[in-house]
Amino acid sequence: MNLPEQALIDCVATGRDPTLQELLDVAERIWRETGQSRSAFAWRDVPSAADARAQAIRLALTALRGSSS
C-alpha cells in the first residue's frame, strides 16, 4: 500500500485530520488520476492559486475526512 492510500485509511478510520503532506499527496494522486479533465501541467508545476489545484486539494480533504465537512 502506498502513502496516499495509507493516509486515507488512517484518517477515515480514526477521524483524525490529515497532515499537510498527506493532504498534498492525496491531492497529487487525484491530479494524476484525473488526467483527461485537467491541464497538461505536472502537479508540481501547477500554480498554487490555480482553480484546478484548489479543486484537487478540496477533493483530497473531503476524501481524507470521509465527509464534506
Contact map, one row per residue, 1 for C-alpha under 8 A:
111011000000000000000000000000000000000000000000000000000000000000000
111111000000000000000000000000000000000000000000000000000000000000000
111111100000000000000100100000000000000000000000000000000000000000000
011111110000000000000100110010000000000000000000000000000000000000000
111111111000000000000000000000000000000000000000000000000000000000000
111111111100000000000000000000000000000000000000000000000000000000000
001111111110000001000100000000000000000000000000000000000000000100000
000111111111000000000000000000000000000000000000000000000000001100000
000011111111100000000000000000000000000000000000000000000000000100000
000001111111111100000000000000000000000000000000000000000000000000000
000000111111111111000000000000000000000000000000000000000000000111000
000000011111111100000000000000000000000000000000000000000000000111000
000000001111111000000000000000000000000000000000000000000000000000000
000000000111111100000000000000000000000000000000000000000000000000000
000000000111111110000000000000000000000000000000000000000000000010000
000000000111011111000000000000000000000000000000000000000000000010000
000000000010001111100000000000000000000000000000000000000000000110000
000000100010000111111110000000000000000000000000000000000000100110000
000000000000000011111110000000000000000000000000000000000000000000000
000000000000000001111111000000000000000000000000000000000000000000000
000000000000000001111111100000000000000000000000000000000000000000000
001100100000000001111111110000000000000000000000000000000000000000000
000000000000000001111111111000000000000000000000000000001001100100000
000000000000000000011111111100000000000000000000000000001001000000000
001100000000000000001111111110000000000000000000000000000000000000000
000100000000000000000111111111000000000000000000000000001001000000000
000000000000000000000011111111100000000000000000000000011011000000000
000000000000000000000001111111110000000000100000000000010000000000000
000100000000000000000000111111111000000000000000000000000000000000000
000000000000000000000000011111111100000000000000000000010011000000000
000000000000000000000000001111111110010000100000000010010000000000000
000000000000000000000000000111111110000000100000000000000000000000000
000000000000000000000000000011111110000000000000000000000000000000000
000000000000000000000000000001111111110000000000000000000000000000000
000000000000000000000000000000111111111000000000000000000000000000000
000000000000000000000000000000000111110000000000000000000000000000000
000000000000000000000000000000000111111000000000000000000000000000000
000000000000000000000000000000100111111100000000000100000000000000000
000000000000000000000000000000000010111110000000000000000000000000000
000000000000000000000000000000000000011111000000000000000000000000000
000000000000000000000000000000000000001111111100000000000000000000000
000000000000000000000000000000000000000111111100000000000000000000000
000000000000000000000000000100110000000011111100000010000000000000000
000000000000000000000000000000000000000011111100000000000000000000000
000000000000000000000000000000000000000011111110000000000000000000000
000000000000000000000000000000000000000011111111010010000000000000000
000000000000000000000000000000000000000000001111110010000000000000000
000000000000000000000000000000000000000000000111110011000000000000000
000000000000000000000000000000000000000000000011111011000000000000000
000000000000000000000000000000000000000000000111111111000000000000000
000000000000000000000000000000000000000000000000111111100000000000000
000000000000000000000000000000000000010000000000011111110000000000000
000000000000000000000000000000100000000000100111111111111000000000000
000000000000000000000000000000000000000000000001111111111100000000000
000000000000000000000000000000000000000000000000001111111110000000000
000000000000000000000000001101100000000000000000000111111111000000000
000000000000000000000011011000000000000000000000000011111111100000000
000000000000000000000000000000000000000000000000000001111111110000000
000000000000000000000000001001000000000000000000000000111111111000000
000000000000000000000011011001000000000000000000000000011111111100000
000000000000000001000010000000000000000000000000000000001111111110000
000000000000000000000000000000000000000000000000000000000111111111111
000000010000000000000000000000000000000000000000000000000011111111100
000000111011000011000010000000000000000000000000000000000001111111000
000000000011001111000000000000000000000000000000000000000000111111111
000000000011000000000000000000000000000000000000000000000000011111110
000000000000000000000000000000000000000000000000000000000000011011111
000000000000000000000000000000000000000000000000000000000000010011111
000000000000000000000000000000000000000000000000000000000000010010111
